[in-house]
Amino acid sequence: MCVLPPWKTTVSVSQKGTLEALGSGIWDATMYPARLFSSGASIRSSTSSGDKGSSRAPSTYASRRVPVEEPLSKEIQDISGNVGTKIFIHSPYDCVVALKRDLADRLSWLDAHEKYEEAWKLIDEHPEAAGSASEQSDAMFAPLARAPTTLGEFLADDRSSTTTTGRGIISVAEQEKRRIGELWIQQLVEADNWKEAAEVCVKALHTAPRWEHWAWTFIKRDKLDEISPAIPTDMHPPLSSAIYETILGHYATQDRHRFSELIDSWPFDLFDVAGIISVIKEQLGSGSIIPDSDEWRILMNSLAKLYLAGGHYSEALRCYVRLQDADTAMALTREHRLLDAVSDDIPAFIMIRVSKEQLKSAPKSELEELTAEPIKLLVSEAYTGIVRPETVVNQLKAANRLLFLYFYLRALWRGESLPHGATKPRRGHFAHIRDAASKLAADEGKALVDTFADTAVELFANYDRALLMEFLQTSTAYTFDLAVTICEGRRFTHELIYLLSKMGQTKRALNLILSELKDVSQAISFAKSQGEPDLWEDLLDYSMDKPRFIHGLLVEAGTAIDPIKLVRRIPSGLEIEGLREGLSHLIREHDLQASISQGAAKVLQSEVAVGMDTLRRGQRRGIKFNVIEEEKRPASSAATLSGVTEKDEVKSDAGTEKTSVPAHTPTQVGRCAGCQLPFHANGKSYLRFILVVVLFAPFFHRFLSSILKLMVIVMAEKEILVGFACGHIFHLSHIHASEPSDDTTPDSRSATQTPKSFRQPRTPTLDEPSMSTSRTVGPKVTTARLLRDRIGDGCRICALAKEIEAIGETDT
């Protein structure tokens, strides 16, 4: 036996010792035994090792001469390529090579014996057992090791000093694990151990193609229960969507609970959402699933989730409404404003929190609380027009949900709706804004309820009598006959009395008060509010034999009834409790009323006196106006009340055209408002003004509304000039003239247009010397009376302007 150093050991060629020469001779004897032995026969020994599984240690060793041109066998190549120490046991007829066993040999043996689970665990615990892709090349080009000189070096494994990169080991190990893993899966599948095979798939398969291969293998063998928990959902790139759709389609028809679990756990981008929705709809429409059963609810819930995943919020809301998932449905409705999506099933939306048992046995207060949120949401959307009240009312009537219809109409009448924005209370200016908005919403809600006034009357009569009275007093849209019939049928006396009084049947209403209510205070209040003498007569006739009613009349009737008439109608000998106190109260009421009347009369007298003083001061006030001088007319006249300029004046020379202006235009300076001709001084250098006080009319209010406040007569020319407080000045003959006469001259106006009353019989004019110094009052009063009759209601220009303004306001 001898030891052969590792291959390619550094040996000095310059000098050989005895041991070296012996070693070289042994190598020659080992590799080429024919050199030592002259026997030409090649002898192979029997099996010297019982290991037949290792591919690295040959069972026999060739002891014949190997020609140079013949390639080495695989056994020799494996042995020669091993970098570890080799032990040779040889004889003249045989040679055995011994190598140290390692993890790779163990892995090879496990692989050869199909122990894939143990092989997987070995690689998982020792990745170096799979070897390295660069191990062989590293061994070939590594520095040559020196020859072993000690027993430790002889037994040591040279590969323990070989270094390899960790990346290479892990890469080769992963590849080996995948190979071993698929062999392991195949072994389990052939053994019909599908559950364990699916678990191994999770560990061994890391690529989409291999997963798809084994997933379809499971699906084809109808082993979906085993593969569905193991199939990956986070692989990139992902598996084919057909795999997930096939699994979901299977469970949608076979196991709805498992289907719901997969829908909750699998991302929706792994499969076609629309295809799964079609499968669920087909199941729901097949008739095999009972509505409201557990399977029905599972499928409906999954359908809602798929709708949400696909962005179909309206369809999802319908599903949640049918499932009565109130929290999710209300949150979805408020977030996406989807109330119009359930407008075709309003009763289901309102009863989203109400179960069938609660609908049958729950009290009104509980049902009101359960339906408060959806009803308020419907009311808020009624203001915006998204869900019209007509839709809600018609559907609730058709479903015979009158109680919920009452809740809806009441909330609409009161303006109840969900708040938009923050719910914490605001103060100050924001509180006023909020209150105003609430009042506006209530007014708008009342207008909407008026459309269903008859329905509201019936519902309020059934469920809320106080609200019925409020509605009857506020609204006028309901049918009075129908309301009377409803109130009569339910014996609502107060409401019926109000309706009868609105319909004009006051006597019938009073009879109800007296016969049904027997309330003298209400009867007296009703008679006062109506103000009809016949009602008092009926009340007196009814009360004369009832002391309690007579006492009530004495105490509460006050001044609404003649006390003498009341006292006289009291029957003699009738004992009335509190008669003296009642009479005293009645007398005090009348004294107080008389005192108030006298005080009011004094106040009115003082006010009348103040008004009369104001009128007199206004009538005594003069009015300024100019008269154009013929000889010397200034370039620019003084400013007057009209405010016109020089270019507006028209010369009075013969042949000059006279400008006609509308009746509502201001009077030009020094011109008549009727004919637009200038005024002329009557050859005198001064003007005499005579203030004419219009005689008082019989009624004081006529002077308050009269346009004519003051009148000034100017004897500036041959005809009298009349000026009004508004600033318009007329010739006396033009005060009532409809159109100014273009061909009249001052002389002709004096002769032809002066009123006959001023000419026949002749009355002395104001400019005559005899009258100018006269101190008699008769002619002046006569002239004032004639002028008042001539002037009438006042300035016709201002009167026409007011008529035009009134017509314009009427047209508007």
Disulfide bonds with the S-S distance in Angstrom:
none
